[in-house]
Amino acid sequence: MQPIGRIGTDQRWGLWLCIFGLCLALLSGCSQTGNAADNAPSVLPAGQDALPAQANNAPPLGPSLGANTADQPRRIALPSIGVETDVVKIGWQSVTLANGQTASQWDVANFAAGWHKNSSLPGQTGNVVLSGHNNIQGAVFRKLYQLQPGDIAKVWAGGKEFDYLVEEVLILPETGAPIEQRRENARWIQSFDDERLTLVSCWPETGNSHRVVVVAKPVGK
């Protein structure tokens, strides 16, 4: 009979194997999260150009929320400019520039607005970021620049409606602008300590030299 309080040889090997497997799982999970965050673009979306990825820079927001996010935004309405469209999850991809360097570039949804998968969820503290085309593939945010402070943005997520009040509408030089300017522009899609919604598209309607950035805060907060 095996004495109480002691572990036999077979049990010890089983315990070590369990611990080893758990360590591998933890390391694997950390590696995937880190890689996703490190590769996040450091400039605004909706353009066709990119900047070289900088591994030492912090990503715009936190790690990806993964493939299954039940409470992610599903639809957005901007009544004052006649916009109502579906929202789909988007991320980014690696592209090779003309000089051979690798860069990270945001995807942009076609015929829908795109929810940045590493941004916040409606109803949570942080920045809910949605972007969309202005003159191709549905052009769902074509009139985004016409929003005015005081206009309402409605977002549906997780079976609930979230209402936001527009506070700022910015038009920022982007294409051909100095790198410093473009990285400064990108601060609008970074994380914030308050609860907000940020909408991004290109401007003007017939080009993409600038970015429109709309900042809205929850109604009644």
NORQUI-V947447 format. One record per residue. N is the residue number from 1. RES is the residue in one small letter. PSI is psi in degrees with one decimal (* if undefined). Layout:
<<N/RES/PSI> <N/RES/PSI>>
This chain:
<<1/m/136.6> <2/q/130.9> <3/p/144.6> <4/i/138.1> <5/g/-4.4> <6/r/151.2> <7/i/129.7> <8/g/169.3> <9/t/-46.1> <10/d/-38.6> <11/q/-37.4> <12/r/-44.6> <13/w/-40.3> <14/g/-39.7> <15/l/-45.6> <16/w/-39.1> <17/l/-38.9> <18/c/-43.9> <19/i/-43.6> <20/f/-43.4> <21/g/-39.2> <22/l/-42.2> <23/c/-43.6> <24/l/-40.8> <25/a/-42.6> <26/l/-44.7> <27/l/-39.6> <28/s/-44.5> <29/g/-43.2> <30/c/-39.3> <31/s/-42.7> <32/q/-43.3> <33/t/-44.3> <34/g/-44.0> <35/n/-41.9> <36/a/-41.4> <37/a/-42.4> <38/d/-28.8> <39/n/-2.0> <40/a/137.0> <41/p/151.1> <42/s/20.7> <43/v/170.1> <44/l/153.2> <45/p/-174.6> <46/a/-0.6> <47/g/176.4> <48/q/-4.7> <49/d/164.9> <50/a/167.1> <51/l/151.4> <52/p/138.0> <53/a/142.1> <54/q/105.9> <55/a/-26.7> <56/n/-9.9> <57/n/144.3> <58/a/144.0> <59/p/163.9> <60/p/-39.6> <61/l/-159.0> <62/g/-171.7> <63/p/162.7> <64/s/143.7> <65/l/-0.7> <66/g/-177.1> <67/a/-30.0> <68/n/98.7> <69/t/96.9> <70/a/-29.6> <71/d/14.2> <72/q/155.1> <73/p/140.4> <74/r/-24.0> <75/r/149.9> <76/i/143.6> <77/a/136.8> <78/l/83.9> <79/p/-35.4> <80/s/-20.3> <81/i/13.1> <82/g/35.3> <83/v/130.5> <84/e/123.4> <85/t/158.6> <86/d/159.1> <87/v/131.0> <88/v/159.0> <89/k/136.6> <90/i/159.7> <91/g/-132.4> <92/w/169.8> <93/q/158.9> <94/s/135.7> <95/v/155.2> <96/t/122.5> <97/l/170.3> <98/a/-29.3> <99/n/4.0> <100/g/-8.7> <101/q/152.3> <102/t/137.1> <103/a/158.0> <104/s/133.7> <105/q/133.6> <106/w/140.4> <107/d/156.2> <108/v/130.6> <109/a/145.6> <110/n/130.4> <111/f/31.2> <112/a/163.3> <113/a/152.3> <114/g/128.2> <115/w/121.5> <116/h/118.7> <117/k/-13.7> <118/n/16.3> <119/s/178.4> <120/s/170.6> <121/l/147.4> <122/p/138.9> <123/g/-8.2> <124/q/154.6> <125/t/135.8> <126/g/-165.4> <127/n/113.7> <128/v/115.0> <129/v/124.0> <130/l/136.7> <131/s/161.6> <132/g/160.4> <133/h/155.2> <134/n/-17.7> <135/n/10.6> <136/i/166.1> <137/q/51.2> <138/g/-27.8> <139/a/48.4> <140/v/-26.1> <141/f/29.5> <142/r/-39.3> <143/k/17.2> <144/l/-36.5> <145/y/-14.3> <146/q/-6.9> <147/l/150.0> <148/q/149.9> <149/p/133.1> <150/g/-15.8> <151/d/158.5> <152/i/138.9> <153/a/128.1> <154/k/129.4> <155/v/133.3> <156/w/129.9> <157/a/138.5> <158/g/30.7> <159/g/9.9> <160/k/157.2> <161/e/133.1> <162/f/123.7> <163/d/134.5> <164/y/146.8> <165/l/123.2> <166/v/130.5> <167/e/-35.9> <168/e/143.2> <169/v/112.6> <170/l/141.7> <171/i/114.9> <172/l/132.8> <173/p/132.3> <174/e/-64.2> <175/t/123.7> <176/g/-4.4> <177/a/156.1> <178/p/151.3> <179/i/-40.4> <180/e/-41.0> <181/q/-42.2> <182/r/-38.3> <183/r/-33.4> <184/e/-40.2> <185/n/-39.0> <186/a/-10.9> <187/r/-21.6> <188/w/-19.0> <189/i/11.9> <190/q/176.5> <191/s/148.4> <192/f/160.2> <193/d/-13.0> <194/d/-176.4> <195/e/124.3> <196/r/164.3> <197/l/130.8> <198/t/126.1> <199/l/138.6> <200/v/138.0> <201/s/-176.6> <202/c/166.6> <203/w/146.4> <204/p/-173.4> <205/e/-27.6> <206/t/11.2> <207/g/-167.4> <208/n/32.5> <209/s/-23.3> <210/h/169.9> <211/r/139.5> <212/v/127.8> <213/v/120.6> <214/v/126.7> <215/v/126.4> <216/a/147.9> <217/k/153.8> <218/p/138.2> <219/v/132.5> <220/g/7.5> <221/k/*>>
